[in-house]
Amino acid sequence: MRFVKAHSCPGCHAQHDAVSGWNNPDAMPKAGDFSICLYCAIVTIYCADGTMRVAADDEIPDPVRLLAATHPTAHGTSKLKH
């Protein structure tokens, strides 16, 4: 896990100040990387300026979709088509 500049989830506005990579917990996010909010399970994409935006349904690869859909907080709030 890495600490980063605090930012808000564009879905639920929860404040995040840490990231963890899927295969590498020390990896820092880069433009185009996906993220799943720990609070609302919405899928976001990192932008080049370091902000995040909500991923369009057709942008989300199946493995990321599955992770978001099975996330403990995904009880109907993830806005994904399952």
Rosetta silent file (secondary structure, phi, psi, omega in degrees, C-alpha in Angstrom):
SEQUENCE: MRFVKAHSCPGCHAQHDAVSGWNNPDAMPKAGDFSICLYCAIVTIYCADGTMRVAADDEIPDPVRLLAATHPTAHGTSKLKH
SCORE:     score description
SCORE:     0.000 S_00000001
   1 L     0.000  141.044  178.114    0.000    0.000    0.000 S_00000001
   2 E  -123.550  140.425  174.340    1.174    3.509   -0.832 S_00000001
   3 E   -85.950  139.168 -178.514   -0.014    6.788    0.604 S_00000001
   4 E  -132.041  171.786  174.967   -0.998    9.398   -1.969 S_00000001
   5 E   -59.425  133.393 -178.950   -2.420   12.897   -1.993 S_00000001
   6 E   -56.904  138.455  178.542   -5.969   12.720   -0.610 S_00000001
   7 E  -146.121  160.462 -178.452   -8.647   12.569   -3.274 S_00000001
   8 E  -102.673  142.617  172.762  -12.401   11.980   -3.388 S_00000001
   9 L   -67.251  129.900  179.019  -14.213    9.110   -5.033 S_00000001
  10 L   -70.671   -9.837  178.937  -16.245   10.590   -7.892 S_00000001
  11 L   -91.214  -55.136 -175.208  -19.061    8.181   -7.011 S_00000001
  12 L  -112.801   -5.997  179.028  -19.590    8.484   -3.244 S_00000001
  13 L    69.206   15.983  174.350  -17.121   11.304   -2.434 S_00000001
  14 L   -64.025  145.148  179.292  -15.318    9.203    0.183 S_00000001
  15 E   -86.990  130.367  177.586  -11.823   10.494    0.902 S_00000001
  16 E  -121.158  140.785  177.069   -8.939    8.204   -0.071 S_00000001
  17 E  -135.947   17.371  179.269   -5.274    8.714    0.767 S_00000001
  18 E  -148.938  153.346  177.591   -3.801    5.319   -0.093 S_00000001
  19 E  -135.138  157.183  176.346   -3.614    2.953   -3.054 S_00000001
  20 L  -146.383  130.077  179.840   -2.668   -0.673   -3.505 S_00000001
  21 L   -80.666  155.062 -179.573   -1.947   -2.461   -6.762 S_00000001
  22 L   -64.819  -53.424 -178.277   -3.509   -5.785   -7.691 S_00000001
  23 L   -95.302  -19.100 -176.221   -0.234   -7.552   -8.501 S_00000001
  24 L  -139.689  100.495 -176.077    2.108   -5.078   -6.842 S_00000001
  25 L   -61.065  -18.223 -179.216    0.968   -3.424   -3.602 S_00000001
  26 L   -95.022   -0.391 -178.406    3.708   -0.795   -3.937 S_00000001
  27 L   -69.114  143.861  175.121    2.761    0.309   -7.453 S_00000001
  28 L   -97.608  140.476 -179.280    1.642    3.886   -7.968 S_00000001
  29 L   -67.261  149.101  176.540   -1.386    4.452  -10.221 S_00000001
  30 L  -130.502  166.852 -179.310   -0.865    5.919  -13.673 S_00000001
  31 L   -52.537  132.020  179.437   -3.209    7.325  -16.290 S_00000001
  32 L    95.545  -13.182  178.058   -5.553    4.635  -17.560 S_00000001
  33 L   -73.056  146.400  177.605   -5.357    2.433  -14.455 S_00000001
  34 E   -91.436  154.575  175.110   -8.616    1.256  -12.932 S_00000001
  35 E  -141.328  149.881  175.436   -9.577    1.624   -9.289 S_00000001
  36 E  -119.916  123.051 -179.303  -12.442    0.250   -7.217 S_00000001
  37 L   -65.818  131.987  178.983  -13.688    2.404   -4.354 S_00000001
  38 L   -71.195  -16.135 -177.461  -13.517    0.578   -1.027 S_00000001
  39 L   -97.314  -38.825 -175.967  -16.657    2.374    0.132 S_00000001
  40 L  -122.513   -7.187  177.603  -19.067    2.183   -2.824 S_00000001
  41 L    67.355   16.049  176.169  -17.353   -0.277   -5.239 S_00000001
  42 L   -72.627  145.848  179.050  -17.689    2.068   -8.204 S_00000001
  43 E   -92.812  128.839  178.604  -15.037    1.571  -10.888 S_00000001
  44 E  -123.707  165.134  177.173  -12.961    4.629  -11.702 S_00000001
  45 E  -124.702  134.996  175.387  -10.101    5.395  -14.072 S_00000001
  46 E   -73.598  135.632  178.130   -7.067    7.511  -13.213 S_00000001
  47 L   -97.239  164.625 -177.604   -6.617   10.534  -15.488 S_00000001
  48 L   -59.455  -29.961 -178.557   -3.280   12.020  -16.621 S_00000001
  49 L   -85.671    5.799  177.605   -3.672   14.912  -14.145 S_00000001
  50 L    91.583   -7.896  176.426   -3.990   12.498  -11.197 S_00000001
  51 L   -81.586  176.133  178.649   -7.737   12.860  -10.792 S_00000001
  52 E  -126.521  149.823  174.948  -10.196   10.016  -11.226 S_00000001
  53 E  -131.275  155.324  177.850  -13.341    9.711  -13.301 S_00000001
  54 E   -67.652  131.627  179.191  -16.153    7.177  -13.266 S_00000001
  55 L   -74.979  135.869  173.185  -15.480    4.468  -15.844 S_00000001
  56 L   -68.700  148.047 -176.200  -18.093    4.032  -18.548 S_00000001
  57 H   -53.908  -39.286 -177.615  -19.644    0.574  -18.483 S_00000001
  58 H   -78.277   -4.328  177.057  -18.121   -0.354  -21.850 S_00000001
  59 H   -90.889  -15.049 -170.057  -14.597    0.606  -20.665 S_00000001
  60 L   -87.862  117.110  177.929  -14.497   -1.872  -17.793 S_00000001
  61 L   -67.062  152.227 -176.792  -12.706   -5.160  -18.543 S_00000001
  62 H   -53.602  -42.943  179.797  -14.426   -8.309  -17.288 S_00000001
  63 H   -62.016  -37.382  178.572  -11.875   -9.068  -14.512 S_00000001
  64 H   -70.266  -41.220  177.602  -12.312   -5.554  -13.059 S_00000001
  65 H   -57.821  -44.195 -179.499  -16.109   -5.835  -13.435 S_00000001
  66 H   -64.566  -44.744  177.842  -16.070   -9.114  -11.509 S_00000001
  67 H   -58.842  -45.278 -179.204  -13.950   -7.669   -8.710 S_00000001
  68 H   -65.648  -41.668 -176.964  -16.262   -4.665   -8.368 S_00000001
  69 H   -68.119  -28.620 -178.762  -19.419   -6.786   -8.511 S_00000001
  70 L  -100.733    3.906  178.394  -18.185   -9.147   -5.789 S_00000001
  71 L   -64.633  141.246 -177.751  -16.714   -6.427   -3.576 S_00000001
  72 L   -55.238  -25.831 -179.147  -18.266   -6.476   -0.076 S_00000001
  73 L   -94.629    7.277 -174.108  -19.632   -2.952   -0.553 S_00000001
  74 L   -86.570   30.340 -178.267  -21.184   -3.675   -3.972 S_00000001
  75 L   -74.278   66.488  175.802  -24.673   -4.236   -2.602 S_00000001
  76 L    86.233    1.051 -177.200  -26.414   -2.510   -5.481 S_00000001
  77 L  -103.047   -3.475 -172.596  -24.363    0.685   -5.380 S_00000001
  78 L   -76.561  -13.183  178.327  -21.711   -0.129   -7.958 S_00000001
  79 L    62.090   19.478  178.602  -23.842    1.103  -10.892 S_00000001
  80 L   -96.123  147.984  171.349  -22.491   -1.752  -13.024 S_00000001
  81 L   -83.490  114.524 -177.061  -24.567   -3.909  -15.325 S_00000001
  82 L   -88.478    0.000    0.000  -23.985   -7.397  -13.940 S_00000001
